[in-house]
Amino acid sequence: MNKLGKIAPIIVVIVTLGSLYLAFRLDSMKKAHVARIAELDDSLKQTQADLTKTKGTLKQTQADLTKSKADLAQTTATLTTTKTALDQKTQESDTLRTQLTEATNQLAQTKSDLATVQATISNITNALAALDIKDITSIDKFKDKIISMGEENKVLGQQLVVLHATNELLQAEIEVLRTTPVGLRGHVSVVDPKWGFVVMDVGHSQRVQPDSEFLVYRDSKFVAKVQVTSVAANDCIAQILPDYLKHPPQAGDLVVH
């Protein structure tokens, strides 16, 4: 009994120390787990934030892709319209060239006829010089012939004047079709900075021609210079010239030829 009484306090101390050590270990493990949980929670929040950002980026990318597809469809439609208008103007130009060629050939034929008439008159004059002055009948006949040839020469001369005038009109009309009016004004309607071109609200209806150059202004200040690459009925596409680019063009900017 005495031995048990001596051992009991030792056992209590040992149990107490064991309990304290176990409590310390459990508390350390708890703190480690709490820290790990906090770390995992922060990682989860960061992952969720990254996921949200990625979703936003994906949505923006999809929106940009949709816009690019729409812009491409619009550009394709504009190019198709431009090609149709260009084909029409090409046909008109070919028709005018044909008319000019016919007028030129007719003018050459008239000149040839006039030269023939002049040669005939010269031959008649020489024949008259060789006639006997007493042969009144022959002289009268030659006089009538000369008068007739003179009238014919007059008609041919009038035809020559008309052909000259027609030729000049045709050449002037062709020149008008090939020339963009000086001082023509319009506005930028679409800008594509990625491909470096603009769409302007002037076209064949305003006599805009390919390769024409326009100055771009914003608030009376020079912005850039562009060169027309294709023309449709009421609009055209122009390439931005890098050497003359001061500021990127914007929709609504004034353009002047």
VOGU-3710 file (C-alpha; in Angstrom, 3 decimals, decimal comma):
1> mnklgkiapi> 0,000/0,000/0,000  2,857/2,294/0,828  4,523/1,472/-2,464  1,321/2,231/-4,357  1,041/5,513/-2,493  4,603/6,423/-3,567  4,121/5,349/-7,172  0,732/7,049/-7,657  2,117/10,629/-7,649  4,774/9,609/-10,157
11> ivvivtlgsl> 2,123/8,086/-12,387  0,015/11,244/-12,084  3,022/13,390/-13,032  3,830/11,158/-15,977  0,207/11,179/-17,145  0,062/14,940/-16,702  3,284/15,449/-18,651  2,030/13,088/-21,355  -1,253/14,975/-21,552  0,592/18,293/-21,801
21> ylafrldsmk> 2,884/16,962/-24,530  -0,090/15,514/-26,403  -1,990/18,796/-26,056  1,096/20,686/-27,340  1,425/18,335/-30,297  -2,288/18,582/-31,062  -2,140/22,372/-30,844  0,874/22,455/-33,204  -0,870/20,145/-35,612  -4,013/22,301/-35,392
31> kahvariael> -2,045/25,461/-36,168  -0,306/23,717/-39,086  -3,647/22,526/-40,440  -5,190/25,998/-40,000  -2,239/27,561/-41,843  -2,516/24,953/-44,594  -6,272/25,539/-44,850  -5,670/29,301/-45,066  -3,047/28,729/-47,746  -5,383/26,465/-49,699
41> ddslkqtqad> -8,187/29,018/-49,269  -5,965/31,792/-50,657  -4,935/29,509/-53,525  -8,601/28,732/-54,210  -9,489/32,436/-54,238  -6,579/33,178/-56,578  -7,616/30,293/-58,849  -11,205/31,573/-58,876  -9,982/35,091/-59,692  -7,789/33,731/-62,491
51> ltktkgtlkq> -10,751/31,714/-63,786  -12,991/34,790/-63,728  -10,307/36,799/-65,551  -9,846/34,004/-68,091  -13,610/33,883/-68,693  -13,617/37,655/-69,220  -10,687/37,391/-71,622  -12,449/34,575/-73,473  -15,617/36,650/-73,775  -13,609/39,632/-75,063
61> tqadltkska> -11,770/37,375/-77,512  -15,087/35,953/-78,737  -16,489/39,480/-79,083  -13,376/40,574/-81,023  -13,671/37,497/-83,223  -17,343/38,210/-83,885  -16,515/41,837/-84,739  -13,645/40,747/-86,992  -15,971/38,350/-88,809  -18,544/41,130/-89,227
71> dlaqttatlt> -15,854/43,545/-90,468  -14,575/40,891/-92,876  -18,097/40,272/-94,172  -18,623/44,032/-94,597  -15,280/44,420/-96,355  -16,065/41,469/-98,631  -19,456/42,981/-99,496  -17,849/46,364/-100,160  -15,189/44,781/-102,375  -17,886/42,879/-104,301
81> ttktaldqkt> -19,852/46,091/-104,829  -16,660/47,883/-105,814  -15,758/45,184/-108,340  -19,249/45,380/-109,882  -19,044/49,173/-110,149  -15,511/48,959/-111,532  -16,613/46,440/-114,163  -19,449/48,779/-115,150  -17,110/51,764/-115,451  -14,650/49,630/-117,411
91> qesdtlrtql> -17,421/48,744/-119,871  -18,364/52,425/-120,158  -14,726/53,324/-120,747  -14,392/50,595/-123,406  -17,533/51,909/-125,116  -16,105/55,432/-125,168  -12,796/54,126/-126,533  -14,693/52,299/-129,279  -16,631/55,460/-130,132  -13,395/57,459/-130,137
101> teatnqlaqt> -11,747/54,898/-132,427  -14,721/55,008/-134,818  -14,696/58,816/-134,809  -10,936/58,833/-135,447  -11,331/56,382/-138,347  -14,177/58,434/-139,766  -12,064/61,566/-139,438  -9,192/59,871/-141,284  -11,598/58,738/-144,018  -12,971/62,270/-144,352
111> ksdlatvqat> -9,438/63,663/-144,651  -8,718/61,066/-147,326  -11,924/62,005/-149,201  -11,029/65,678/-148,917  -7,554/65,006/-150,323  -9,155/63,081/-153,210  -11,515/65,983/-153,942  -8,652/68,478/-153,846  -6,656/66,272/-156,240  -9,656/66,060/-158,568
121> isnitnalaa> -10,053/69,855/-158,522  -6,369/70,216/-159,309  -6,726/67,800/-162,236  -9,741/69,739/-163,523  -7,841/73,017/-163,243  -4,947/71,546/-165,212  -7,359/70,198/-167,807  -8,982/73,607/-168,167  -5,610/75,190/-168,723  -5,009/72,797/-171,617
131> ldikditsid> -8,413/73,365/-173,291  -9,032/75,535/-176,302  -10,742/78,721/-175,111  -13,095/78,504/-178,108  -14,609/75,200/-176,871  -17,360/76,904/-174,830  -19,369/73,703/-174,292  -16,430/71,885/-172,720  -15,621/74,903/-170,597  -19,215/75,084/-169,302
141> kfkdkiismg> -19,168/71,405/-168,492  -15,913/71,804/-166,558  -17,301/74,820/-164,748  -20,325/72,784/-163,666  -18,010/70,003/-162,544  -15,903/72,483/-160,571  -18,992/73,936/-158,877  -20,201/70,438/-158,029  -16,828/69,447/-156,639  -16,673/72,705/-154,695
151> eenkvlgqql> -20,032/71,964/-153,066  -18,894/68,447/-152,244  -15,662/69,853/-150,811  -17,691/72,247/-148,662  -19,843/69,394/-147,300  -16,766/67,319/-146,560  -15,198/70,266/-144,796  -18,303/70,653/-142,608  -18,202/66,935/-141,816  -14,541/67,314/-140,897
161> vvlhatnell> -15,380/70,151/-138,473  -18,163/68,082/-136,883  -15,867/65,083/-136,510  -13,201/67,275/-134,923  -15,754/68,593/-132,415  -17,084/65,090/-131,686  -13,548/63,814/-131,166  -12,786/66,624/-128,710  -16,036/65,989/-126,805  -15,288/62,271/-126,515
171> qaeievlrtt> -11,753/62,954/-125,304  -13,076/65,464/-122,759  -15,693/62,964/-121,530  -13,055/60,249/-121,132  -10,826/62,687/-119,245  -13,737/63,573/-116,924  -14,379/59,881/-116,213  -10,697/59,334/-115,423  -10,229/62,371/-113,142  -11,339/62,867/-109,538
181> pvglrghvsv> -12,711/66,437/-109,119  -10,290/68,784/-107,358  -11,670/69,926/-104,000  -14,046/66,955/-103,641  -14,961/66,515/-99,971  -16,264/63,584/-97,952  -15,847/61,853/-94,605  -14,238/58,739/-93,164  -16,969/56,208/-92,332  -14,923/53,156/-91,229
191> vdpkwgfvvm> -11,313/52,725/-90,034  -9,377/49,449/-89,849  -6,068/50,232/-88,063  -4,991/46,581/-88,190  -4,916/46,495/-92,012  -4,226/50,210/-92,428  -7,187/51,254/-94,556  -10,261/53,499/-94,322  -13,654/53,551/-96,019  -14,838/56,978/-97,254
201> dvghsqrvqp> -18,392/58,038/-98,150  -17,552/59,157/-101,712  -17,450/56,923/-104,784  -18,247/56,661/-108,486  -21,272/58,922/-108,036  -18,825/61,677/-107,056  -16,375/60,671/-109,877  -13,747/59,243/-107,493  -11,029/57,363/-109,404  -8,604/54,643/-108,202
211> dseflvyrds> -5,151/55,881/-107,083  -6,613/59,300/-106,148  -5,104/60,782/-102,986  -7,141/62,454/-100,231  -5,973/64,552/-97,266  -7,582/63,685/-93,916  -8,396/66,508/-91,464  -9,802/66,613/-87,919  -10,823/69,991/-86,477  -8,991/71,736/-89,355
221> kfvakvqvts> -5,752/69,895/-88,468  -3,955/67,568/-90,896  -4,163/63,946/-89,773  -3,018/61,739/-92,666  -2,978/61,143/-96,409  -4,728/58,149/-98,002  -4,733/56,659/-101,507  -7,845/55,109/-103,061  -7,470/51,418/-103,919  -11,030/50,544/-104,977
231> vaandciaqi> -14,226/52,484/-105,696  -17,903/51,561/-105,323  -21,038/53,526/-106,236  -21,141/55,752/-103,149  -18,043/54,824/-101,162  -14,436/53,775/-101,636  -11,580/52,047/-99,826  -8,270/53,891/-99,357  -4,911/52,774/-97,982  -3,311/54,925/-95,260
241> lpdylkhppq> 0,084/56,228/-96,484  2,576/55,679/-93,604  4,913/58,495/-94,716  2,112/61,050/-94,201  0,546/59,605/-91,032  0,515/62,093/-88,134  -2,449/60,689/-86,206  -4,610/57,588/-86,811  -7,739/58,528/-88,825  -11,098/58,256/-87,089
251> agdlvvh> -14,671/57,853/-88,296  -16,093/61,291/-89,067  -12,780/62,879/-90,156  -13,009/65,213/-93,168  -11,333/64,089/-96,441  -10,409/66,475/-99,262  -9,000/65,665/-102,704
//
